[in-house]
């Protein structure tokens, strides 16, 4: 029996997946293959070297050490150049690139101990692209290249952007790969936000998160009954800015407690709204 873990995008809410993964590992669930989009590809890159509790704890420590400037190093000059059309992005991906090079334990995707597929979007055609070979850092940067925020990445002569644009929770690729059991780990979004995001970057990321959650509703209905699809519910209510990385410890705990409660209830089907009540995270 082949088990796939499908990791969605979600910016700083990727920390939620760490808690989910810990709960799954404690229940004896381990992937035979990993498919990720956006921050799910980033987390997947760590996990593809090993997905035991110790590896997940190391991933948690990495998340807990990050700040907003580690991922989104904003600068007035960069924003101005993007605004006037001198470059296609607002933020450098240099910090994320260095983080990936430091933490990834394999150079090419095909060398990953656990097979890893990352999803990107062809900027010119809008088609999703499943990347399974080539430089791992470059592939993950392509999958996480939030449009307009990070620069597009050239893969095989084609400009690629965030895989979450077209398929944020790429369950379809797990089905194509022949997975018998599919665990989907959506990050959700700030489903109980009390006020609109204040910055342009936060507004963009929040809107993308809402769109991705709606796409997942469609995916669940499309594949329900055709495969053993297990959607791990993300925590809700949730009210956290999409660029606030200081909340990683609380997000990890929220992901863990919500997933554990769901597993211990016997994995009841997740409602189309993709919510499960838990303690608020503010």
MIDOSE-1310 file (N, C-alpha, C; in nm, 2 decimals, decimal comma, always signed):
residues 282
xxxx	+0,08/-0,12/+0,00/+0,00/+0,00/+0,00/+0,09/+0,12/+0,00; +0,06/+0,22/-0,09/+0,14/+0,34/-0,10/+0,06/+0,46/-0,04; +0,13/+0,53/+0,05/+0,08/+0,64/+0,12/+0,14/+0,77/+0,07; +0,06/+0,87/+0,04/+0,11/+1,00/+0,00/+0,07/+1,10/+0,10
xxxx	+0,16/+1,19/+0,13/+0,13/+1,31/+0,20/+0,13/+1,43/+0,10; +0,02/+1,51/+0,10/+0,00/+1,62/+0,01/+0,00/+1,75/+0,10; +0,10/+1,83/+0,08/+0,12/+1,95/+0,16/+0,08/+2,08/+0,08; -0,01/+2,15/+0,13/-0,06/+2,27/+0,06/+0,03/+2,39/+0,09
xxxx	+0,00/+2,50/+0,02/+0,06/+2,63/+0,05/+0,00/+2,70/+0,17; +0,05/+2,82/+0,20/-0,01/+2,89/+0,31/+0,08/+2,99/+0,38; +0,20/+3,02/+0,33/+0,29/+3,12/+0,38/+0,33/+3,08/+0,53; +0,31/+3,17/+0,62/+0,35/+3,14/+0,76/+0,26/+3,03/+0,82
xxxx	+0,14/+3,01/+0,77/+0,06/+2,90/+0,82/+0,11/+2,76/+0,79; +0,22/+2,76/+0,71/+0,29/+2,63/+0,69/+0,33/+2,57/+0,82; +0,34/+2,65/+0,93/+0,38/+2,60/+1,06/+0,27/+2,50/+1,11; +0,15/+2,52/+1,07/+0,04/+2,43/+1,11/+0,07/+2,29/+1,07
xxxx	+0,12/+2,28/+0,95/+0,15/+2,14/+0,90/+0,25/+2,07/+0,99; +0,34/+2,14/+1,05/+0,44/+2,07/+1,14/+0,36/+2,00/+1,25; +0,26/+2,07/+1,31/+0,19/+2,00/+1,42/+0,11/+1,89/+1,36; +0,05/+1,90/+1,24/-0,03/+1,79/+1,18/+0,07/+1,67/+1,16
xxxx	+0,19/+1,70/+1,11/+0,28/+1,59/+1,08/+0,32/+1,52/+1,21; +0,34/+1,59/+1,31/+0,38/+1,53/+1,44/+0,27/+1,44/+1,49; +0,14/+1,48/+1,48/+0,03/+1,40/+1,52/+0,02/+1,27/+1,43; +0,04/+1,28/+1,30/+0,04/+1,17/+1,21/+0,15/+1,07/+1,25
xxxx	+0,27/+1,12/+1,27/+0,38/+1,04/+1,31/+0,36/+0,96/+1,44; +0,30/+1,03/+1,53/+0,27/+0,96/+1,66/+0,16/+0,85/+1,64; +0,08/+0,87/+1,54/-0,02/+0,76/+1,51/+0,04/+0,66/+1,41; +0,17/+0,66/+1,38/+0,23/+0,56/+1,30/+0,21/+0,58/+1,15
xxxx	+0,18/+0,70/+1,11/+0,16/+0,73/+0,97/+0,28/+0,79/+0,91; +0,33/+0,73/+0,80/+0,45/+0,78/+0,73/+0,43/+0,78/+0,58; +0,49/+0,87/+0,51/+0,47/+0,88/+0,36/+0,56/+0,79/+0,28; +0,51/+0,74/+0,17/+0,60/+0,67/+0,07/+0,63/+0,77/-0,04
xxxx	+0,56/+0,88/-0,05/+0,59/+0,99/-0,14/+0,52/+1,11/-0,08; +0,59/+1,23/-0,12/+0,54/+1,36/-0,07/+0,52/+1,45/-0,19; +0,41/+1,52/-0,19/+0,38/+1,62/-0,30/+0,35/+1,75/-0,23; +0,41/+1,86/-0,27/+0,39/+1,99/-0,21/+0,38/+2,10/-0,30
xxxx	+0,31/+2,20/-0,26/+0,30/+2,33/-0,34/+0,33/+2,44/-0,25; +0,41/+2,54/-0,29/+0,44/+2,66/-0,22/+0,51/+2,63/-0,09; +0,46/+2,67/+0,03/+0,53/+2,64/+0,15/+0,52/+2,49/+0,18; +0,42/+2,42/+0,12/+0,41/+2,28/+0,13/+0,53/+2,21/+0,07
xxxx	+0,58/+2,27/-0,04/+0,70/+2,22/-0,11/+0,83/+2,25/-0,02; +0,83/+2,36/+0,05/+0,94/+2,39/+0,15/+0,94/+2,29/+0,26; +0,82/+2,27/+0,32/+0,82/+2,16/+0,43/+0,85/+2,02/+0,37; +0,80/+2,00/+0,25/+0,82/+1,87/+0,19/+0,97/+1,84/+0,16
xxxx	+1,04/+1,95/+0,13/+1,19/+1,93/+0,11/+1,26/+1,88/+0,23; +1,22/+1,93/+0,35/+1,28/+1,88/+0,48/+1,24/+1,74/+0,50; +1,11/+1,71/+0,48/+1,06/+1,58/+0,52/+1,10/+1,47/+0,43; +1,14/+1,50/+0,30/+1,18/+1,40/+0,21/+1,31/+1,33/+0,24
xxxx	+1,38/+1,39/+0,34/+1,50/+1,33/+0,39/+1,47/+1,23/+0,51; +1,35/+1,23/+0,55/+1,31/+1,15/+0,67/+1,19/+1,21/+0,74; +1,09/+1,13/+0,77/+0,96/+1,19/+0,82/+0,93/+1,13/+0,96; +1,03/+1,10/+1,04/+1,00/+1,05/+1,17/+0,99/+1,17/+1,27
xxxx	+0,96/+1,14/+1,40/+0,93/+1,24/+1,49/+1,05/+1,33/+1,51; +1,17/+1,28/+1,51/+1,29/+1,36/+1,53/+1,31/+1,46/+1,41; +1,28/+1,41/+1,29/+1,29/+1,50/+1,18/+1,19/+1,62/+1,19; +1,07/+1,58/+1,23/+0,96/+1,68/+1,24/+1,00/+1,78/+1,35
xxxx	+1,06/+1,73/+1,46/+1,10/+1,82/+1,57/+1,21/+1,92/+1,52; +1,30/+1,88/+1,43/+1,40/+1,97/+1,37/+1,33/+2,07/+1,28; +1,23/+2,03/+1,21/+1,15/+2,12/+1,12/+1,08/+2,22/+1,21; +1,03/+2,18/+1,32/+0,96/+2,27/+1,42/+1,06/+2,37/+1,47
xxxx	+1,18/+2,33/+1,50/+1,28/+2,42/+1,56/+1,31/+2,53/+1,45; +1,32/+2,49/+1,33/+1,35/+2,58/+1,22/+1,24/+2,69/+1,21; +1,11/+2,64/+1,21/+1,00/+2,73/+1,20/+1,00/+2,83/+1,32; +1,03/+2,78/+1,44/+1,03/+2,86/+1,56/+1,14/+2,96/+1,56
xxxx	+1,24/+2,94/+1,48/+1,35/+3,04/+1,48/+1,34/+3,15/+1,38; +1,23/+3,14/+1,29/+1,22/+3,23/+1,18/+1,15/+3,36/+1,22; +1,18/+3,46/+1,15/+1,11/+3,59/+1,16/+1,06/+3,63/+1,02; +0,98/+3,74/+1,02/+0,93/+3,78/+0,89/+1,04/+3,82/+0,80
xxxx	+1,14/+3,89/+0,85/+1,25/+3,94/+0,76/+1,33/+3,82/+0,71; +1,33/+3,71/+0,77/+1,40/+3,59/+0,72/+1,34/+3,54/+0,59; +1,21/+3,57/+0,57/+1,14/+3,52/+0,45/+1,11/+3,63/+0,36; +1,05/+3,74/+0,41/+1,01/+3,86/+0,34/+1,09/+3,98/+0,38
xxxx	+1,22/+3,99/+0,33/+1,30/+4,10/+0,36/+1,26/+4,23/+0,28; +1,16/+4,30/+0,33/+1,11/+4,41/+0,26/+1,21/+4,53/+0,26; +1,21/+4,60/+0,14/+1,29/+4,72/+0,14/+1,22/+4,83/+0,05; +1,23/+4,95/+0,08/+1,16/+5,06/+0,00/+1,21/+5,06/-0,15
xxxx	+1,34/+5,03/-0,17/+1,40/+5,03/-0,30/+1,34/+4,92/-0,38; +1,33/+4,80/-0,32/+1,28/+4,68/-0,39/+1,14/+4,71/-0,43; +1,06/+4,76/-0,34/+0,92/+4,78/-0,37/+0,90/+4,89/-0,48; +0,98/+4,99/-0,48/+0,97/+5,09/-0,58/+1,01/+5,04/-0,72
xxxx	+1,11/+4,96/-0,72/+1,16/+4,90/-0,85/+1,05/+4,81/-0,91; +0,98/+4,73/-0,82/+0,87/+4,65/-0,87/+0,75/+4,73/-0,91; +0,73/+4,84/-0,84/+0,61/+4,93/-0,88/+0,63/+4,99/-1,02; +0,75/+5,03/-1,05/+0,78/+5,10/-1,17/+0,81/+5,01/-1,29
xxxx	+0,81/+4,88/-1,26/+0,83/+4,78/-1,37/+0,97/+4,75/-1,40; +1,06/+4,78/-1,31/+1,20/+4,75/-1,33/+1,24/+4,61/-1,29; +1,15/+4,54/-1,22/+1,17/+4,40/-1,19/+1,03/+4,34/-1,16; +1,02/+4,21/-1,17/+0,89/+4,14/-1,16/+0,84/+4,10/-1,02
xxxx	+0,91/+4,15/-0,92/+0,88/+4,11/-0,78/+0,91/+4,22/-0,68; +0,86/+4,21/-0,56/+0,88/+4,31/-0,46/+0,99/+4,27/-0,36; +1,01/+4,14/-0,34/+1,09/+4,09/-0,24/+1,20/+3,99/-0,29; +1,32/+4,00/-0,25/+1,42/+3,91/-0,29/+1,40/+3,77/-0,23
xxxx	+1,43/+3,66/-0,30/+1,42/+3,53/-0,25/+1,55/+3,48/-0,19; +1,65/+3,57/-0,18/+1,78/+3,53/-0,14/+1,78/+3,47/+0,00; +1,71/+3,52/+0,09/+1,70/+3,46/+0,23/+1,64/+3,32/+0,22; +1,54/+3,30/+0,15/+1,47/+3,17/+0,14/+1,57/+3,07/+0,07
xxxx	+1,64/+3,12/-0,03/+1,73/+3,03/-0,11/+1,84/+2,98/-0,01; +1,90/+3,08/+0,07/+2,00/+3,04/+0,16/+1,95/+2,94/+0,27; +1,83/+2,96/+0,31/+1,77/+2,87/+0,41/+1,76/+2,73/+0,35; +1,71/+2,72/+0,23/+1,69/+2,59/+0,17/+1,83/+2,52/+0,15
xxxx	+1,93/+2,59/+0,10/+2,06/+2,54/+0,07/+2,12/+2,48/+0,20; +2,09/+2,55/+0,31/+2,14/+2,52/+0,44/+2,08/+2,39/+0,50; +1,95/+2,38/+0,47/+1,87/+2,28/+0,54/+1,84/+2,15/+0,46; +1,83/+2,16/+0,33/+1,81/+2,05/+0,25/+1,92/+1,95/+0,25
xxxx	+1,89/+1,82/+0,26/+1,99/+1,72/+0,28/+2,02/+1,64/+0,15; +1,97/+1,69/+0,04/+1,99/+1,63/-0,09/+2,00/+1,75/-0,20; +2,08/+1,73/-0,30/+2,09/+1,84/-0,40/+1,99/+1,83/-0,50; +1,95/+1,72/-0,56/+1,85/+1,70/-0,66/+1,73/+1,63/-0,61
xxxx	+1,61/+1,66/-0,67/+1,49/+1,60/-0,62/+1,50/+1,44/-0,64; +1,56/+1,40/-0,74/+1,56/+1,25/-0,76/+1,65/+1,18/-0,66; +1,73/+1,25/-0,58/+1,81/+1,19/-0,47/+1,74/+1,19/-0,34; +1,62/+1,24/-0,33/+1,55/+1,24/-0,20/+1,52/+1,10/-0,16
xxxx	+1,55/+1,07/-0,03/+1,51/+0,93/+0,02/+1,37/+0,90/+0,01; +1,28/+1,00/+0,03/+1,14/+0,98/+0,01/+1,10/+1,06/-0,12; +1,05/+0,99/-0,22/+1,02/+1,06/-0,35/+0,94/+1,19/-0,32; +0,99/+1,30/-0,39/+0,93/+1,43/-0,37/+0,89/+1,49/-0,50
xxxx	+0,77/+1,54/-0,51/+0,72/+1,61/-0,63/+0,68/+1,75/-0,58; +0,73/+1,86/-0,65/+0,68/+1,99/-0,61/+0,61/+2,05/-0,73; +0,51/+2,13/-0,70/+0,42/+2,18/-0,80/+0,44/+2,33/-0,82; +0,46/+2,37/-0,95/+0,48/+2,51/-0,99/+0,37/+2,54/-1,09
xxxx	+0,36/+2,67/-1,13/+0,27/+2,71/-1,23/+0,35/+2,78/-1,35; +0,33/+2,73/-1,47/+0,39/+2,80/-1,59/+0,33/+2,94/-1,60; +0,42/+3,04/-1,59/+0,37/+3,18/-1,59/+0,31/+3,22/-1,72; +0,35/+3,15/-1,83/+0,30/+3,19/-1,96/+0,17/+3,12/-2,00
xxxx	+0,16/+3,00/-1,96/+0,04/+2,92/-2,00/-0,06/+2,90/-1,89; -0,02/+2,91/-1,77/-0,11/+2,89/-1,66/-0,12/+2,74/-1,62; -0,04/+2,66/-1,68/-0,05/+2,51/-1,66/+0,03/+2,48/-1,53; -0,02/+2,38/-1,46/+0,06/+2,33/-1,35/+0,17/+2,24/-1,39
xxxx	+0,28/+2,24/-1,32/+0,40/+2,17/-1,36/+0,44/+2,08/-1,24; +0,45/+1,95/-1,26/+0,49/+1,86/-1,15/+0,64/+1,84/-1,17; +0,73/+1,89/-1,08/+0,87/+1,88/-1,09/+0,92/+1,76/-1,00; +0,99/+1,67/-1,07/+1,04/+1,55/-0,99/+1,19/+1,53/-1,00
xxxx	+1,25/+1,61/-1,09/+1,40/+1,59/-1,11/+1,46/+1,73/-1,11; +1,59/+1,74/-1,10/+1,66/+1,86/-1,11/+1,69/+1,92/-0,97; +1,76/+2,03/-0,97/+1,81/+2,10/-0,85/+1,69/+2,12/-0,75; +1,70/+2,07/-0,63/+1,59/+2,08/-0,54/+1,56/+2,22/-0,49
xxxx	+1,67/+2,29/-0,46/+1,65/+2,43/-0,42/+1,58/+2,51/-0,52; +1,62/+2,50/-0,64/+1,56/+2,58/-0,75/+1,41/+2,54/-0,77; +1,38/+2,41/-0,77/+1,25/+2,36/-0,79/+1,15/+2,41/-0,68; +1,20/+2,41/-0,55/+1,12/+2,46/-0,44/+1,10/+2,61/-0,44
xxxx	+1,20/+2,68/-0,48/+1,19/+2,83/-0,50/+1,09/+2,86/-0,61; +1,08/+2,78/-0,71/+0,98/+2,80/-0,82/+0,84/+2,77/-0,76; +0,82/+2,66/-0,69/+0,70/+2,63/-0,63/+0,65/+2,74/-0,53; +0,74/+2,80/-0,46/+0,71/+2,90/-0,36/+0,71/+3,05/-0,41
xxxx	+0,73/+3,07/-0,54/+0,74/+3,20/-0,60/+0,61/+3,27/-0,61; +0,57/+3,33/-0,50/+0,44/+3,40/-0,49/+0,44/+3,51/-0,59; +0,34/+3,51/-0,69/+0,34/+3,60/-0,80/+0,34/+3,75/-0,75; +0,44/+3,82/-0,81/+0,45/+3,96/-0,77/+0,53/+3,99/-0,65
xxxx	+0,54/+3,89/-0,56/+0,62/+3,90/-0,44/+0,76/+3,85/-0,45; +0,78/+3,72/-0,49/+0,91/+3,67/-0,52/+0,93/+3,66/-0,67; +1,05/+3,65/-0,72/+1,08/+3,64/-0,86/+1,04/+3,51/-0,92; +0,99/+3,51/-1,04/+0,97/+3,38/-1,12/+1,10/+3,31/-1,13
xxxx	+1,10/+3,18/-1,14/+1,21/+3,09/-1,15/+1,21/+3,02/-1,28; +1,32/+3,02/-1,36/+1,33/+2,95/-1,48/+1,35/+2,80/-1,46; +1,27/+2,72/-1,51/+1,28/+2,57/-1,51/+1,27/+2,52/-1,65; +1,37/+2,46/-1,70/+1,37/+2,41/-1,84/+1,33/+2,51/-1,94
xxxx	+1,38/+2,64/-1,92/+1,35/+2,74/-2,02/+1,21/+2,81/-2,00; +1,13/+2,77/-1,90/+1,00/+2,83/-1,88/+0,99/+2,90/-1,74; +0,94/+3,02/-1,74/+0,93/+3,09/-1,61/+0,82/+3,03/-1,53; +0,85/+3,00/-1,40/+0,76/+2,93/-1,31/+0,73/+3,01/-1,19
xxxx	+0,60/+3,01/-1,14/+0,56/+3,08/-1,02/+0,49/+2,98/-0,93; +0,44/+3,03/-0,82/+0,38/+2,95/-0,71/+0,28/+2,85/-0,76; +0,31/+2,72/-0,72/+0,22/+2,61/-0,76/+0,08/+2,63/-0,70; +0,06/+2,70/-0,59/-0,07/+2,73/-0,53/-0,16/+2,81/-0,62
xxxx	-0,11/+2,88/-0,72/-0,19/+2,96/-0,81/-0,30/+2,87/-0,88; -0,26/+2,75/-0,92/-0,35/+2,67/-0,99/-0,39/+2,54/-0,91; -0,30/+2,50/-0,82/-0,33/+2,37/-0,75/-0,26/+2,37/-0,61; -0,33/+2,44/-0,52/-0,26/+2,46/-0,39/-0,25/+2,33/-0,31
xxxx	-0,35/+2,24/-0,32/-0,34/+2,11/-0,25/-0,35/+2,00/-0,36; -0,23/+1,97/-0,42/-0,23/+1,89/-0,54/-0,26/+1,74/-0,52; -0,39/+1,71/-0,47/-0,43/+1,57/-0,45/-0,43/+1,50/-0,58; -0,46/+1,56/-0,69/-0,47/+1,49/-0,82/-0,34/+1,43/-0,86
xxxx	-0,22/+1,49/-0,82/-0,09/+1,43/-0,85/-0,07/+1,30/-0,77; -0,12/+1,30/-0,65/-0,11/+1,18/-0,57/-0,19/+1,06/-0,63; -0,30/+1,10/-0,68/-0,39/+0,99/-0,75/-0,32/+0,94/-0,87; -0,26/+1,04/-0,95/-0,19/+1,00/-1,07/-0,07/+0,91/-1,04
xxxx	-0,01/+0,93/-0,92/+0,11/+0,85/-0,88/+0,07/+0,72/-0,83; -0,06/+0,69/-0,82/-0,10/+0,56/-0,78/-0,11/+0,54/-0,63; -0,12/+0,65/-0,55/-0,12/+0,64/-0,40/-0,25/+0,57/-0,36; -0,25/+0,48/-0,27/-0,36/+0,41/-0,22/-0,43/+0,49/-0,11
xxxx	-0,35/+0,56/-0,03/-0,40/+0,64/+0,08/-0,34/+0,78/+0,07; -0,42/+0,88/+0,07/-0,37/+1,02/+0,06/-0,41/+1,10/+0,18; -0,31/+1,15/+0,25/-0,33/+1,24/+0,36/-0,30/+1,38/+0,31; -0,41/+1,47/+0,30/-0,39/+1,60/+0,26/-0,38/+1,69/+0,38
xxxx	-0,28/+1,78/+0,38/-0,26/+1,87/+0,49/-0,27/+2,02/+0,45; -0,40/+2,07/+0,45/-0,42/+2,21/+0,41/-0,38/+2,30/+0,53; -0,33/+2,41/+0,51/-0,30/+2,51/+0,62/-0,42/+2,59/+0,66; -0,52/+2,60/+0,57/-0,63/+2,69/+0,60/-0,59/+2,83/+0,58
xxxx	-0,67/+2,92/+0,64/-0,63/+3,07/+0,63/-0,69/+3,13/+0,76; -0,67/+3,26/+0,78/-0,72/+3,33/+0,90/-0,87/+3,34/+0,89; -0,94/+3,23/+0,92/-1,08/+3,22/+0,90/-1,17/+3,30/+0,99; -1,11/+3,36/+1,10/-1,18/+3,44/+1,19/-1,12/+3,58/+1,20
xxxx	-1,06/+3,63/+1,10/-0,99/+3,76/+1,10/-1,09/+3,87/+1,14; -1,04/+3,95/+1,24/-1,13/+4,05/+1,29/-1,12/+4,18/+1,22; -1,01/+4,20/+1,14/-0,99/+4,32/+1,06/-0,91/+4,29/+0,94; -0,92/+4,37/+0,84/-0,85/+4,35/+0,71/-0,70/+4,37/+0,73
xxxx	-0,62/+4,29/+0,65/-0,47/+4,31/+0,66/-0,43/+4,45/+0,64; -0,33/+4,50/+0,71/-0,29/+4,64/+0,70/-0,19/+4,67/+0,58; -0,11/+4,57/+0,55/-0,01/+4,59/+0,44/-0,05/+4,53/+0,31; +0,00/+4,58/+0,20/-0,03/+4,52/+0,07/+0,02/+4,38/+0,06
xxxx	+0,13/+4,35/+0,12/+0,18/+4,21/+0,11/+0,09/+4,12/+0,19; +0,05/+4,16/+0,31/-0,04/+4,08/+0,39/-0,18/+4,06/+0,32; -0,22/+4,16/+0,25/-0,35/+4,15/+0,18/-0,34/+4,05/+0,07; -0,23/+4,06/-0,01/-0,21/+3,96/-0,12/-0,21/+3,82/-0,07
xxxx	-0,14/+3,80/+0,04/-0,12/+3,66/+0,09/-0,25/+3,61/+0,15; -0,32/+3,70/+0,22/-0,45/+3,66/+0,28/-0,55/+3,62/+0,17; -0,56/+3,70/+0,06/-0,65/+3,67/-0,05/-0,61/+3,54/-0,12; -0,48/+3,51/-0,14/-0,44/+3,39/-0,20/-0,48/+3,27/-0,11
xxxx	-0,47/+3,28/+0,02/-0,51/+3,18/+0,11/-0,66/+3,15/+0,10; -0,74/+3,25/+0,09/-0,89/+3,23/+0,08/-0,92/+3,15/-0,05; -0,85/+3,20/-0,16/-0,88/+3,13/-0,29/-0,84/+2,98/-0,29; -0,72/+2,96/-0,22/-0,68/+2,82/-0,21/-0,77/+2,73/-0,13
xxxx	-0,83/+2,79/-0,03/-0,92/+2,71/+0,05/-1,05/+2,68/-0,03; -1,09/+2,77/-0,11/-1,21/+2,74/-0,20/-1,18/+2,63/-0,30; -1,05/+2,63/-0,35/-1,01/+2,53/-0,45/-1,01/+2,39/-0,38; -0,97/+2,39/-0,26/-0,97/+2,26/-0,19/-1,11/+2,20/-0,17
xxxx	-1,21/+2,29/-0,14/-1,35/+2,24/-0,14/-1,39/+2,17/-0,26; -1,35/+2,23/-0,38/-1,38/+2,17/-0,51/-1,31/+2,03/-0,52; -1,18/+2,03/-0,48/-1,10/+1,90/-0,49/-1,16/+1,79/-0,40; -1,21/+1,83/-0,28/-1,27/+1,73/-0,20/-1,39/+1,67/-0,26
xxxx	-1,48/+1,75/-0,31/-1,60/+1,70/-0,38/-1,57/+1,62/-0,50; -1,47/+1,66/-0,57/-1,43/+1,59/-0,70/-1,38/+1,45/-0,67; -1,30/+1,44/-0,57/-1,23/+1,31/-0,54/-1,29/+1,22/-0,43; -1,39/+1,28/-0,36/-1,46/+1,20/-0,26/-1,52/+1,07/-0,31
xxxx	-1,48/+0,96/-0,25/-1,53/+0,83/-0,30/-1,45/+0,77/-0,41; -1,36/+0,84/-0,47/-1,28/+0,78/-0,57/-1,14/+0,73/-0,52; -1,11/+0,78/-0,40/-0,98/+0,74/-0,34/-0,99/+0,75/-0,19; -0,89/+0,69/-0,12/-0,89/+0,70/+0,02/-0,83/+0,83/+0,06
xxxx	-0,91/+0,94/+0,05/-0,86/+1,07/+0,07/-0,89/+1,12/+0,21; -0,79/+1,15/+0,29/-0,80/+1,19/+0,43/-0,76/+1,33/+0,45; -0,85/+1,42/+0,46/-0,82/+1,57/+0,48/-0,80/+1,60/+0,63; -0,68/+1,63/+0,66/-0,65/+1,67/+0,80/-0,71/+1,81/+0,82
xxxx	-0,80/+1,84/+0,91/-0,86/+1,97/+0,92/-0,76/+2,07/+0,98; -0,75/+2,19/+0,92/-0,67/+2,29/+0,98/-0,74/+2,36/+1,10; -0,67/+2,42/+1,19/-0,73/+2,49/+1,30/-0,82/+2,61/+1,26; -0,93/+2,62/+1,32/-1,02/+2,74/+1,30/-1,11/+2,74/+1,43
xxxx	-1,13/+2,86/+1,49/-1,09/+2,99/+1,45/-0,95/+3,03/+1,45; -0,91/+3,12/+1,36/-0,77/+3,16/+1,35/-0,76/+3,30/+1,30; -0,68/+3,38/+1,37/-0,67/+3,52/+1,33/-0,53/+3,56/+1,35; -0,45/+3,54/+1,24/-0,31/+3,57/+1,24/-0,27/+3,63/+1,10
xxxx	-0,19/+3,74/+1,11/-0,15/+3,80/+0,98/-0,06/+3,70/+0,91; -0,07/+3,69/+0,77/+0,00/+3,60/+0,69/+0,15/+3,63/+0,69; +0,20/+3,74/+0,74/+0,34/+3,77/+0,74/+0,40/+3,77/+0,89; +0,32/+3,72/+0,98/+0,36/+3,72/+1,12/+0,42/+3,58/+1,15
xxxx	+0,55/+3,57/+1,15/+0,62/+3,44/+1,18/+0,64/+3,42/+1,33; +0,62/+3,51/+1,41/+0,64/+3,50/+1,55/+0,54/+3,40/+1,62; +0,43/+3,37/+1,55/+0,33/+3,29/+1,60/+0,35/+3,14/+1,57; +0,47/+3,10/+1,51/+0,49/+2,97/+1,47/+0,47/+2,86/+1,58
xxxx	+0,52/+2,89/+1,70/+0,50/+2,78/+1,81/+0,35/+2,76/+1,84; +0,27/+2,87/+1,84/+0,13/+2,85/+1,86/+0,06/+2,78/+1,75; +0,10/+2,81/+1,63/+0,04/+2,75/+1,51/+0,08/+2,60/+1,51; +0,20/+2,56/+1,54/+0,24/+2,42/+1,55/+0,15/+2,35/+1,65
xxxx	+0,13/+2,41/+1,76/+0,05/+2,35/+1,87/-0,10/+2,34/+1,82; -0,15/+2,44/+1,76/-0,28/+2,44/+1,71/-0,30/+2,33/+1,61; -0,21/+2,32/+1,51/-0,21/+2,21/+1,41/-0,21/+2,07/+1,48; -0,13/+2,06/+1,58/-0,11/+1,93/+1,65/-0,24/+1,89/+1,72
xxxx	-0,29/+1,99/+1,80/-0,41/+1,95/+1,89/-0,53/+1,93/+1,80; -0,55/+2,01/+1,69/-0,66/+1,99/+1,61/-0,66/+1,85/+1,54; -0,54/+1,82/+1,48/-0,52/+1,69/+1,42/-0,53/+1,57/+1,51; -0,48/+1,58/+1,63/-0,49/+1,47/+1,73/-0,64/+1,45/+1,77
xxxx	-0,71/+1,56/+1,79/-0,85/+1,54/+1,82/-0,93/+1,47/+1,71; -0,90/+1,51/+1,59/-0,96/+1,45/+1,47/-0,93/+1,30/+1,46; -0,80/+1,27/+1,48/-0,76/+1,13/+1,47/-0,82/+1,05/+1,58; -0,83/+1,10/+1,70/-0,88/+1,02/+1,81/-1,04/+1,01/+1,80
xxxx	-1,10/+1,09/+1,72/-1,24/+1,08/+1,69/-1,27/+0,98/+1,58; -1,16/+0,92/+1,52/-1,18/+0,83/+1,42/-1,18/+0,89/+1,28; -1,12/+1,00/+1,26/-1,11/+1,07/+1,13/-1,25/+1,10/+1,07; -1,34/+1,17/+1,13/-1,47/+1,20/+1,07/-1,45/+1,28/+0,95
xxxx	-1,54/+1,26/+0,84/-1,52/+1,34/+0,72/-1,52/+1,49/+0,75; -1,43/+1,56/+0,68/-1,42/+1,71/+0,70/-1,53/+1,77/+0,63; -1,60/+1,87/+0,69/-1,71/+1,94/+0,62/-1,65/+2,02/+0,51; -1,74/+2,05/+0,41/-1,69/+2,13/+0,29/-1,62/+2,26/+0,33
xxxx	-1,66/+2,32/+0,45/-1,60/+2,45/+0,48/-1,45/+2,43/+0,53; -1,41/+2,30/+0,55/-1,27/+2,28/+0,59/-1,24/+2,34/+0,72; -1,33/+2,33/+0,82/-1,31/+2,39/+0,95/-1,34/+2,28/+1,06; -1,27/+2,30/+1,17/-1,30/+2,22/+1,28/-1,28/+2,31/+1,40
xxxx	-1,37/+2,32/+1,49/-1,36/+2,42/+1,60/-1,24/+2,37/+1,69; -1,16/+2,47/+1,73/-1,06/+2,44/+1,82/-1,04/+2,57/+1,90; -0,94/+2,57/+1,99/-0,91/+2,69/+2,07/-0,86/+2,80/+1,98; -0,91/+2,92/+2,00/-0,86/+3,04/+1,91/-0,71/+3,06/+1,92
xx	-0,65/+3,10/+1,81/-0,51/+3,13/+1,81/-0,51/+3,28/+1,77; -0,47/+3,37/+1,86/-0,47/+3,51/+1,83/-0,33/+3,57/+1,83
